[in-house]
Amino acid sequence: MIERIGARQIFWGAIGLAALLRIFASIPFTVGWFDEIWQYLEPAWHLVEGPWVQTWDYRSGIRSWLIPELLALPMGAGHALAPETTFHLTLVRLTLATLSLVVVGTATALGLKLSRLHGAIAGFVAAIWFELIFFAPRALSEPIGLAPLMGAVWLLVARREAPGPRQFAAGGLLMGLSFAARIHYAPALLVLAIFTAKRDWRGAWTPLVAGGLVALGIDAAANLAMGAVPFQWAVESVRVNIVENRAAAYGLSPVTGYLTLFGFYWHLALVPLLLLAWLGARRYPVLAWMAVAHLAFHSLIGHKEYRFVLLTAALLVILAAIGTADLLRKVPRRRLMVAVAGAMAVWAGGSAALAAGNFRPNWSMEAGLADALERAGRPAKTCGLALYRPRATVAGSYALYRRATPIYVLTSPAEAARHRAAFDVVLTGPKYKDELPAGYRLESCSPPGVTDAPSCVLRRVGGCARDPAARELNDWLAAAGN
């Protein structure tokens, strides 16, 4: 019966479901990873408004300006429409969530190439899988780079017809953009190119490379517009993180680290998912080899974070969905619809259970900090913000604060008393709020013991006097090497 449903209905049904779930995930602003603020939202805010928290990434030149420039478009529109709110961040998140629908569309197209049953299962799974929902609205290079990469898969793998020069040129453009967003995707991109272009040097490799060069030209122009040397960010990224091993300062894990992380987050579902992915890999071996190449490459790098292997997770889940459909094809026709409904229920229940399991803290991570920064900048007459006893990790953000005032860092009661005239609002952790000078009224605070983040907002009445002796946040970060 499912074969009677039109391919368009299956496709747009998956896109509609995915869009709805991603809208819900886009509205609350939480800081899943601080790189989201420092590497992309802050420089985008700099392009929109000016003041920004500048970290070592941009001081050392290891970041391309392409993503911040693109994010500045929806951010600027949101700020123009509602300057006294955080709508600029919501609009960025909705834009990124829309971009992520390419992943769902590609998964559905890969399934539809095999059958409508495969399309329905693959589209449904890609729409409801918790990791794809979580990362969809986040300003991180992994999900941003994933979208054009999967777009290239759509053009070069998921179409019923063999790709021609036009598809290879467009695919090369998307692959180049994916590389510019996330250079760590290079091994997976190379696997995709080898599997699809094969030995067709004229009809495949030539347009593929040409499209990639256009993408690199776009990245070069984006950096030239900011006064940066084209591709210097890529060279410096390799030099700083690999040669100088700067990334090791953020923690090291063994080669098997990612297997441990998959086991931690996928838990009891790990083995079934891998078995189903193995079944699906027989249909699309190129996707399996891309997942393996990406995982192997990152496993050789000492510093490991789960989001780094988002591409592998996405490909394994899509392949597992294809494998599920293969199993369903063996069910007798009279029982097929019940089996399909059951399979979808198991996938949805499994996704919900894993999202509420070990992955659960990510959904609300640093929500108190994000709310405190937004609250600190609400009054239009706010004239100075102080971060009292902040952690080494990010504690300030102009994109959240929204006021073009100095942000100071204070580390002792004596400093707070000496420079109190320079700021009228303070952010600090719950255990430090009673150390501040008299005259500061507590506006809001996370319950004690919930977080050590600077989530308490205190404010005094009156204006501010600029204090050159007070240490500003960017100076503090530079001195600490952050």
C-alpha positions as CSV (number, residue, x, y, z in Angstrom):
1,M,0.0,0.0,0.0
2,I,2.9,2.3,0.7
3,E,3.9,2.0,-2.9
4,R,0.7,3.8,-3.8
5,I,1.8,7.0,-2.1
6,G,3.4,9.4,-4.5
7,A,7.2,10.0,-4.3
8,R,6.5,13.8,-4.0
9,Q,4.2,13.2,-1.0
10,I,6.8,11.1,0.7
11,F,9.5,13.7,0.0
12,W,7.5,16.7,1.2
13,G,6.1,14.8,4.1
14,A,9.6,14.1,5.4
15,I,10.6,17.7,4.8
16,G,7.5,19.0,6.6
17,L,8.0,16.8,9.6
18,A,11.7,17.7,9.8
19,A,10.9,21.4,9.5
20,L,8.4,21.3,12.3
21,L,10.8,19.5,14.7
22,R,13.7,21.8,13.8
23,I,11.6,24.9,14.4
24,F,10.9,23.7,18.0
25,A,14.6,23.1,18.4
26,S,15.6,26.5,17.1
27,I,13.6,28.7,19.5
28,P,15.3,28.3,22.9
29,F,18.9,29.5,22.8
30,T,21.4,27.3,24.6
31,V,25.1,27.1,24.3
32,G,25.8,23.5,23.4
33,W,29.4,24.3,22.5
34,F,31.2,27.6,23.2
35,D,32.6,27.6,19.7
36,E,29.2,28.4,18.5
37,I,29.5,31.8,20.1
38,W,33.2,32.6,19.8
39,Q,33.9,31.2,16.3
40,Y,30.7,32.3,14.4
41,L,28.0,34.3,16.2
42,E,30.4,36.9,17.7
43,P,32.2,37.6,14.5
44,A,28.9,37.8,12.7
45,W,27.7,40.3,15.3
46,H,30.9,42.2,14.7
47,L,29.9,42.6,11.1
48,V,26.4,43.7,12.1
49,E,27.1,46.0,15.0
50,G,30.8,46.3,15.7
51,P,31.9,45.3,19.3
52,W,32.7,41.6,19.7
53,V,34.5,39.2,21.9
54,Q,37.6,38.3,19.9
55,T,39.3,35.0,20.8
56,W,42.6,33.4,19.9
57,D,41.0,31.7,16.9
58,Y,40.7,35.0,15.1
59,R,43.8,36.6,16.6
60,S,45.8,33.7,15.2
61,G,43.9,33.7,11.9
62,I,42.8,30.1,11.8
63,R,39.2,30.9,10.9
64,S,37.7,31.7,7.6
65,W,35.3,34.7,7.5
66,L,32.9,33.0,5.1
67,I,30.5,31.5,7.7
68,P,30.4,34.7,9.8
69,E,29.7,36.8,6.7
70,L,26.8,34.5,5.7
71,L,25.4,34.4,9.2
72,A,25.6,38.2,9.3
73,L,22.8,38.4,6.7
74,P,20.0,36.8,8.8
75,M,21.5,38.2,12.0
76,G,21.4,41.8,10.5
77,A,17.8,41.3,9.3
78,G,16.7,40.1,12.7
79,H,18.4,42.9,14.5
80,A,16.9,45.5,12.2
81,L,13.4,44.0,12.7
82,A,13.6,43.7,16.5
83,P,16.7,45.4,17.9
84,E,15.8,45.1,21.6
85,T,15.3,41.4,21.4
86,T,17.4,38.3,20.5
87,F,15.4,37.8,17.3
88,H,18.7,38.2,15.5
89,L,19.8,34.9,17.0
90,T,16.5,33.2,16.4
91,L,16.6,34.1,12.7
92,V,20.1,32.7,12.4
93,R,18.9,29.5,14.0
94,L,15.9,29.2,11.8
95,T,18.1,29.9,8.7
96,L,20.5,27.1,9.7
97,A,17.6,24.8,10.5
98,T,16.3,25.4,7.0
99,L,19.7,24.6,5.6
100,S,19.8,21.3,7.5
101,L,16.7,20.1,5.5
102,V,19.1,19.3,2.7
103,V,20.2,16.3,4.8
104,V,16.6,15.1,5.2
105,G,16.0,15.7,1.5
106,T,19.1,13.7,0.5
107,A,18.2,10.8,2.8
108,T,14.7,10.7,1.3
109,A,16.1,10.9,-2.3
110,L,18.5,8.1,-1.5
111,G,15.7,5.9,-0.3
112,L,13.3,6.9,-3.2
113,K,16.0,5.8,-5.7
114,L,15.5,2.3,-4.4
115,S,11.7,2.3,-3.6
116,R,9.0,4.3,-2.1
117,L,9.2,2.2,1.1
118,H,12.9,3.0,1.3
119,G,12.2,6.7,0.7
120,A,9.5,6.8,3.4
121,I,11.7,5.1,6.1
122,A,14.9,7.1,5.2
123,G,13.0,10.4,5.1
124,F,11.2,9.7,8.4
125,V,14.4,8.6,10.2
126,A,16.4,11.6,9.0
127,A,13.6,13.9,10.1
128,I,13.2,12.6,13.6
129,W,16.7,11.4,14.6
130,F,17.7,13.4,17.7
131,E,21.3,14.3,16.8
132,L,20.2,15.7,13.4
133,I,17.5,17.8,15.2
134,F,19.9,19.0,17.9
135,F,22.7,20.1,15.5
136,A,20.4,21.5,12.8
137,P,20.1,25.1,14.2
138,R,23.6,25.4,15.6
139,A,26.2,27.8,14.3
140,L,28.9,25.2,14.1
141,S,31.1,24.2,11.2
142,E,30.1,20.5,11.4
143,P,26.3,20.9,10.6
144,I,26.9,23.9,8.3
145,G,29.5,21.9,6.3
146,L,27.3,18.8,6.4
147,A,24.5,20.4,4.4
148,P,26.5,21.1,1.1
149,L,28.2,17.8,1.4
150,M,24.9,16.0,1.5
151,G,23.7,18.2,-1.3
152,A,26.6,16.8,-3.4
153,V,25.6,13.3,-2.4
154,W,22.1,14.1,-3.7
155,L,23.5,15.2,-7.1
156,L,26.1,12.5,-7.5
157,V,24.6,9.5,-5.8
158,A,20.9,9.8,-5.1
159,R,19.7,10.7,-8.7
160,R,18.2,7.9,-10.8
161,E,20.2,9.0,-13.8
162,A,24.0,8.9,-13.9
163,P,25.4,12.4,-13.1
164,G,26.7,14.4,-16.1
165,P,29.1,17.3,-16.3
166,R,26.6,19.8,-15.0
167,Q,25.9,17.6,-11.9
168,F,29.6,17.2,-11.3
169,A,30.2,20.9,-11.6
170,A,27.4,21.7,-9.1
171,G,28.6,18.8,-6.9
172,G,32.1,20.2,-7.0
173,L,30.8,23.6,-6.0
174,L,29.0,22.1,-3.0
175,M,31.9,20.0,-2.0
176,G,34.2,23.0,-2.2
177,L,31.8,24.9,0.1
178,S,31.7,22.0,2.5
179,F,35.5,22.0,2.6
180,A,35.6,25.7,3.2
181,A,33.2,25.3,6.1
182,R,34.9,22.3,7.6
183,I,38.3,21.3,6.2
184,H,38.2,18.1,8.2
185,Y,35.6,16.8,5.8
186,A,38.3,16.5,3.1
187,P,38.8,12.7,3.5
188,A,35.1,12.0,3.1
189,L,34.9,14.4,0.2
190,L,37.7,12.6,-1.5
191,V,36.0,9.3,-1.1
192,L,32.8,10.7,-2.6
193,A,34.8,12.1,-5.6
194,I,36.6,8.8,-6.2
195,F,33.5,6.7,-6.0
196,T,31.4,8.9,-8.3
197,A,33.9,10.4,-10.8
198,K,35.9,7.1,-11.2
199,R,38.2,7.4,-14.2
200,D,36.1,9.8,-16.2
201,W,38.7,12.6,-16.3
202,R,36.9,14.8,-18.9
203,G,33.2,14.4,-18.1
204,A,33.5,14.1,-14.3
205,W,36.8,15.1,-12.7
206,T,37.3,18.3,-14.8
207,P,33.9,19.8,-14.0
208,L,34.1,18.5,-10.4
209,V,37.4,20.3,-9.9
210,A,36.2,23.4,-11.7
211,G,33.2,23.6,-9.4
212,G,35.4,23.2,-6.3
213,L,37.7,26.0,-7.5
214,V,34.7,28.3,-7.8
215,A,33.8,27.5,-4.2
216,L,37.4,28.2,-3.1
217,G,37.2,31.5,-5.0
218,I,34.1,32.4,-3.0
219,D,35.9,31.7,0.2
220,A,38.9,33.7,-1.0
221,A,36.7,36.7,-1.8
222,A,35.0,36.5,1.6
223,N,38.4,36.7,3.4
224,L,39.8,39.4,1.1
225,A,36.7,41.5,2.0
226,M,37.9,41.3,5.6
227,G,41.5,42.1,4.8
228,A,42.6,38.5,5.4
229,V,45.0,36.6,3.1
230,P,43.0,34.0,1.2
231,F,43.5,30.4,2.5
232,Q,45.8,31.6,5.2
233,W,43.2,30.4,7.7
234,A,43.5,26.8,6.4
235,V,47.3,26.9,6.6
236,E,47.3,28.4,10.1
237,S,44.7,25.9,11.2
238,V,46.9,23.0,10.3
239,R,50.0,24.7,11.7
240,V,48.4,25.7,15.1
241,N,46.3,22.7,15.7
242,I,48.4,19.9,14.2
243,V,52.1,21.1,14.2
244,E,51.9,23.2,17.4
245,N,49.3,20.8,18.8
246,R,47.3,23.6,20.3
247,A,44.1,21.5,20.3
248,A,45.8,19.1,22.8
249,A,45.3,21.8,25.5
250,Y,41.5,21.1,25.4
251,G,42.0,17.4,26.2
252,L,43.3,14.2,24.6
253,S,41.6,10.8,24.0
254,P,42.9,7.5,22.7
255,V,42.3,6.3,19.2
256,T,39.2,4.4,20.3
257,G,37.7,7.6,21.9
258,Y,34.9,8.0,19.3
259,L,33.8,4.4,19.7
260,T,33.5,5.1,23.4
261,L,31.4,8.3,22.7
262,F,29.1,6.4,20.3
263,G,28.6,3.8,22.9
264,F,27.9,6.4,25.5
265,Y,25.3,8.3,23.4
266,W,23.8,5.5,21.4
267,H,24.0,3.0,24.4
268,L,22.0,-0.2,23.7
269,A,21.0,1.0,20.2
270,L,24.7,1.0,19.1
271,V,24.8,-2.7,17.9
272,P,21.4,-2.7,16.2
273,L,22.2,0.6,14.4
274,L,25.6,-0.7,13.2
275,L,24.0,-4.0,12.0
276,L,21.3,-2.1,10.1
277,A,23.9,0.3,8.7
278,W,25.9,-2.7,7.5
279,L,22.8,-3.9,5.6
280,G,22.2,-0.4,4.1
281,A,25.9,-0.2,3.1
282,R,25.3,-2.9,0.5
283,R,23.0,-0.5,-1.3
284,Y,25.3,2.6,-0.9
285,P,28.9,1.5,-0.2
286,V,30.1,5.0,-1.0
287,L,28.3,6.4,2.1
288,A,29.8,3.6,4.3
289,W,33.3,4.4,3.1
290,M,32.7,8.1,3.6
291,A,31.6,7.4,7.2
292,V,34.6,5.2,7.9
293,A,37.1,7.6,6.3
294,H,35.8,10.5,8.4
295,L,35.8,8.5,11.6
296,A,39.3,7.1,11.0
297,F,40.7,10.5,10.2
298,H,39.3,12.1,13.4
299,S,40.4,9.1,15.5
300,L,44.0,9.9,14.6
301,I,43.6,13.4,16.1
302,G,44.1,13.4,19.9
303,H,41.5,16.1,20.8
304,K,38.1,14.5,20.3
305,E,34.6,16.0,20.6
306,Y,31.4,14.1,19.7
307,R,30.3,16.9,17.3
308,F,33.4,16.3,15.2
309,V,32.0,13.0,13.9
310,L,28.5,14.3,13.1
311,L,29.1,13.3,9.5
312,T,29.7,9.7,10.5
313,A,26.7,9.6,12.7
314,A,24.4,11.1,10.0
315,L,25.6,8.6,7.4
316,L,25.3,5.6,9.7
317,V,21.8,6.6,10.7
318,I,20.8,7.0,7.0
319,L,22.3,3.7,6.1
320,A,20.6,2.1,9.0
321,A,17.3,3.5,7.8
322,I,18.0,2.0,4.3
323,G,18.8,-1.3,6.0
324,T,15.5,-1.2,7.9
325,A,13.6,-0.8,4.7
326,D,15.5,-3.8,3.2
327,L,14.2,-5.9,6.2
328,L,10.7,-4.6,5.8
329,R,10.7,-5.7,2.1
330,K,10.8,-9.3,3.4
331,V,7.5,-8.9,5.3
332,P,4.4,-10.3,3.6
333,R,2.3,-7.7,1.8
334,R,-0.7,-8.1,4.0
335,R,1.4,-7.3,7.1
336,L,3.6,-4.7,5.6
337,M,1.8,-1.5,6.8
338,V,1.7,-2.8,10.4
339,A,5.4,-3.6,10.2
340,V,6.2,-0.2,8.7
341,A,4.2,1.6,11.4
342,G,6.0,-0.5,14.0
343,A,9.4,0.2,12.6
344,M,8.7,3.9,12.5
345,A,7.5,3.8,16.1
346,V,10.7,1.9,17.2
347,W,12.8,4.5,15.4
348,A,10.9,7.4,17.0
349,G,10.9,5.9,20.4
350,G,14.6,5.0,20.2
351,S,15.4,8.6,19.1
352,A,13.4,10.1,22.0
353,A,14.9,7.7,24.5
354,L,18.5,8.4,23.4
355,A,17.7,12.2,23.4
356,A,16.5,11.9,26.9
357,G,19.3,9.6,28.0
358,N,23.0,10.5,28.2
359,F,22.5,13.2,25.5
360,R,20.0,15.0,27.6
361,P,22.3,17.7,29.2
362,N,23.1,19.0,25.8
363,W,19.6,20.3,25.2
364,S,19.8,22.8,28.0
365,M,23.6,23.3,28.3
366,E,24.5,26.8,29.6
367,A,20.9,28.0,29.2
368,G,21.4,30.0,32.5
369,L,24.4,31.8,31.0
370,A,22.6,32.7,27.8
371,D,19.6,33.9,29.7
372,A,21.7,36.0,32.0
373,L,23.6,37.7,29.2
374,E,20.4,38.5,27.4
375,R,18.8,39.8,30.6
376,A,21.9,42.0,31.4
377,G,21.4,43.9,28.2
378,R,17.7,44.4,28.3
379,P,17.6,48.0,29.8
380,A,18.5,50.4,27.0
381,K,20.5,52.6,29.4
382,T,22.8,49.8,30.5
383,C,26.3,51.4,30.5
384,G,28.8,48.7,31.5
385,L,28.9,45.0,32.2
386,A,31.2,43.2,34.6
387,L,31.9,39.5,34.7
388,Y,32.8,38.7,38.3
389,R,35.1,35.7,38.8
390,P,34.3,34.1,35.4
391,R,35.4,30.7,34.4
392,A,38.2,30.1,31.9
393,T,35.6,29.2,29.3
394,V,33.5,31.9,27.5
395,A,31.4,34.0,29.8
396,G,30.7,37.1,27.7
397,S,29.1,37.6,24.3
398,Y,28.1,40.8,22.7
399,A,25.7,38.9,20.4
400,L,23.7,38.0,23.5
401,Y,24.3,41.1,25.5
402,R,23.5,43.4,22.5
403,R,24.9,46.6,24.1
404,A,28.0,48.5,22.8
405,T,29.4,49.0,26.3
406,P,32.7,47.7,27.7
407,I,32.6,44.2,29.2
408,Y,35.0,44.0,32.2
409,V,36.5,41.0,34.0
410,L,36.9,41.2,37.8
411,T,38.5,38.5,39.9
412,S,38.3,39.7,43.5
413,P,36.1,41.7,45.9
414,A,38.7,44.5,46.0
415,E,38.7,44.8,42.2
416,A,34.9,44.9,42.2
417,A,34.9,47.7,44.8
418,R,37.7,49.7,43.1
419,H,36.1,49.7,39.6
420,R,32.4,49.7,40.6
421,A,31.8,53.1,38.9
422,A,32.7,51.6,35.5
423,F,29.7,49.2,35.3
424,D,26.1,49.0,36.4
425,V,25.4,45.3,35.8
426,V,27.3,42.3,36.9
427,L,27.2,38.6,35.9
428,T,28.6,36.1,38.3
429,G,28.1,32.5,39.6
430,P,25.6,31.8,42.4
431,K,28.3,31.2,45.0
432,Y,30.0,34.6,44.3
433,K,26.9,36.9,44.3
434,D,27.3,38.0,48.0
435,E,30.9,39.2,47.4
436,L,29.8,42.2,45.4
437,P,29.8,45.8,46.8
438,A,26.7,47.2,48.4
439,G,24.2,48.8,46.1
440,Y,23.8,45.9,43.7
441,R,20.4,44.4,43.6
442,L,19.9,40.7,42.5
443,E,17.6,40.5,39.5
444,S,17.8,36.8,38.7
445,C,19.9,33.8,39.5
446,S,20.0,30.1,38.9
447,P,19.3,28.0,42.0
448,P,22.4,27.2,44.0
449,G,24.2,24.1,42.9
450,V,22.6,24.0,39.4
451,T,25.5,25.7,37.7
452,D,28.8,27.4,38.3
453,A,28.3,29.6,35.2
454,P,28.0,33.3,35.7
455,S,24.2,33.0,35.6
456,C,23.3,35.6,38.3
457,V,22.4,39.2,37.2
458,L,22.9,42.0,39.7
459,R,22.3,45.7,38.9
460,R,22.7,49.1,40.5
461,V,21.0,52.4,39.9
462,G,23.0,55.1,38.2
463,G,25.4,55.7,35.2
464,C,28.9,54.6,34.5
465,A,32.3,56.4,34.3
466,R,34.8,54.9,31.9
467,D,37.7,53.4,33.9
468,P,40.9,52.7,31.9
469,A,42.4,50.8,34.7
470,A,39.6,48.2,34.7
471,R,40.5,45.1,32.6
472,E,38.2,44.5,29.6
473,L,37.2,41.0,28.5
474,N,39.3,41.0,25.3
475,D,42.4,42.0,27.1
476,W,41.8,39.3,29.7
477,L,41.3,36.7,27.0
478,A,44.5,37.7,25.2
479,A,46.5,37.6,28.4
480,A,45.2,34.1,29.2
481,G,45.8,32.9,25.6
482,N,42.1,32.3,25.0
